[in-house]
């Protein structure tokens, strides 16, 4: 079995069912994006940016954002998390407090 380089990290992983499922989800999102090109509706992920002890933390603010946070098992998002969500075709709206 040949090692595959992950697109979002520098680590090499062996192909697994999870990798195949992730690729399938990404392909489905690309297909749905292609089919919906003529429409203006796009799912929005709203996040709140709070300053806590001088650092900026990004919290989920709507249902889609909460679902993504549950999916990655975190209470806050990193900028890397948001860039991956944006790559999946979601629009990110940041509310600064």
N, C-alpha and C positions, 0 to 999 in steps of 0.2 A: 504494500500500500504506500502511496506517495504522499508526502506531507504537503499541505496546502497553506499558503500564507493568508492570514485573515486580512481583510481590507481595512479594519479599524484598529489593528494593533501590530506590533512587530513580532509577535509570537507565531510559531508554527503549530498547527493543530492537525490531528488526524481527522479524516472525514468521519463524521458521526451522523446519527439520525437528526440531532439538533442542528448541525450545520446544514443538512439537506433541507430541514424544515424552515430554517432562517432564509435560505436561498429561495425557497418556494414562496415565502411571504413577500420577499423583496420583488420577485418576478410578478406576483399578483398585483402588488401596488403599482408596478410599472405599467402593467396591462390596463388597470383601472384608470391610471393617470392618462394613458393614451386614449382610452374610450371617452373620458370626460373632458378632453381638451376644449371642446366647444362650449362647455358650461363654466359659469363663473363661481360656482359653489366650491369652496375649499374648506376642509376641516381646520379649525383654529384651536391651537393649544395656547391657553392663556397662563402666564406665569407671573408671580409677584417677585420683585427684586427688593430684598430688605438688607439694610446694613446692620450687621450684628457684630459688636465689638470691633468695628473697623473693617470687617470683611463683608463681602457681598454674598448673600445666599439667595438662591432662586427656588421659590416654592410653587407648587401647582396651584392653579386658581379656578379651573373649570373641570368638568367631568372627564374630558379627554386627557387632560394633564394628570389628573388623579389616577386614571387607568394606567398611563405610562409609568408613573411613579410606583404604583403597585407592581407593575410588570418587572421593573428593574430592582424592586425591593429597596427603594430609597425614599427618604422624606424630602430631599432637595435634589435639584438637577445640577449637573456640571455643564459647562459650555459644550463639552464633547457630547453629552447626552442630547442637548438641544440641537446640535448640528446633525446628529443621526436622525432625530425626529424630523427635522426639516428635509433631510435627504429622502425620507419616506413619503414626502409630499404634503406634509402638514405646514401650515403657516404659524409662526411663533409670534405671539404678541406679548411684549414685556411691559408690565405695569410697575412703575417705580414708585416706591413709597417714601 
